[in-house]
Amino acid sequence: MSHSPRDDVSPVPGFPADGEADAPLAATDRSNSLLLLTPRERDVLDWVAAGKTNRQVASILGTSPRTVQKHLEHVFAKLGVESRLAAVMRALSLARGGAR
């Protein structure tokens, strides 16, 4: 069973919750890079935003640290960033309606 940080802690302010990408307004706004993230990539990014290491995220999600790293590599590419901090900051900016 998948485990999300939203199950245990309050979400990061401004970060989209599961299902928001399916909202009619969001579905028409294809410029938002967050829409390109898979649910698992969003889960990984949520946990990274909560300060968890790859090993901790892997344990929480029931996967390997290498799988978490691959998810993060995909997140970095989709958001156009090169680090965990930059990915979190970009996601927060996009969720608040900031520029790409």
C-alpha positions in Angstrom: 0.0 0.0 0.0 1.3 3.4 -1.0 2.0 5.8 1.8 2.0 9.6 1.3 3.3 12.3 3.6 -0.1 13.8 3.5 -1.3 10.8 5.5 0.9 11.8 8.5 1.6 15.5 8.3 -0.1 18.6 7.0 0.8 19.2 3.4 3.4 21.8 2.4 1.5 25.1 1.9 0.8 25.7 -1.7 1.8 22.2 -2.9 -0.9 20.5 -4.9 -2.7 17.6 -3.3 -3.4 14.4 -5.1 -6.3 14.9 -7.6 -5.7 18.6 -8.1 -4.1 17.9 -11.4 -7.4 16.5 -12.5 -9.3 19.7 -11.8 -10.8 21.3 -14.9 -8.7 24.5 -14.6 -5.5 22.6 -14.0 -6.2 20.3 -16.9 -6.4 23.2 -19.3 -3.2 24.8 -18.0 -0.5 22.6 -19.7 2.2 25.1 -19.0 2.3 24.0 -15.4 5.2 21.5 -15.1 3.6 20.0 -11.9 1.0 18.3 -14.2 3.8 16.3 -15.8 4.7 14.6 -12.5 3.3 11.2 -11.8 1.6 10.5 -8.5 4.7 8.6 -7.2 7.0 11.5 -8.3 4.7 13.9 -6.3 4.8 11.6 -3.3 8.7 11.5 -3.5 8.8 15.2 -3.8 6.4 15.7 -0.9 8.7 13.6 1.3 11.8 15.4 0.1 10.0 18.7 0.9 9.4 17.3 4.4 13.2 16.9 4.8 13.4 13.1 4.3 16.5 11.5 2.8 16.3 9.1 -0.2 16.7 6.2 2.2 13.9 7.4 4.5 11.6 8.0 1.5 12.4 4.5 0.2 11.5 3.0 3.6 8.2 5.0 3.8 7.2 4.1 0.3 8.4 0.5 0.4 10.9 0.8 -2.4 14.7 1.1 -2.8 16.7 4.3 -2.4 17.8 3.8 -6.0 14.2 3.9 -7.2 13.7 7.1 -5.2 16.7 8.6 -6.9 15.4 7.7 -10.3 12.0 9.3 -9.4 13.9 12.4 -8.4 16.0 12.4 -11.6 12.7 12.4 -13.5 11.3 15.2 -11.3 14.5 17.3 -11.9 14.2 16.9 -15.7 10.5 17.7 -15.7 10.9 20.8 -13.5 14.2 21.9 -15.2 16.3 21.8 -12.0 19.4 20.1 -10.8 18.9 19.6 -7.0 16.5 18.5 -4.4 16.2 22.0 -3.0 15.6 23.6 -6.4 12.9 21.0 -7.2 11.0 21.8 -3.9 11.4 25.5 -4.5 10.2 25.2 -8.2 7.2 23.0 -7.2 6.2 25.5 -4.5 6.6 28.4 -7.0 4.5 26.6 -9.6 1.8 25.6 -7.1 1.5 29.3 -6.1 1.1 30.3 -9.8 4.7 31.4 -10.3 6.5 31.5 -13.6 8.3 28.4 -15.0 
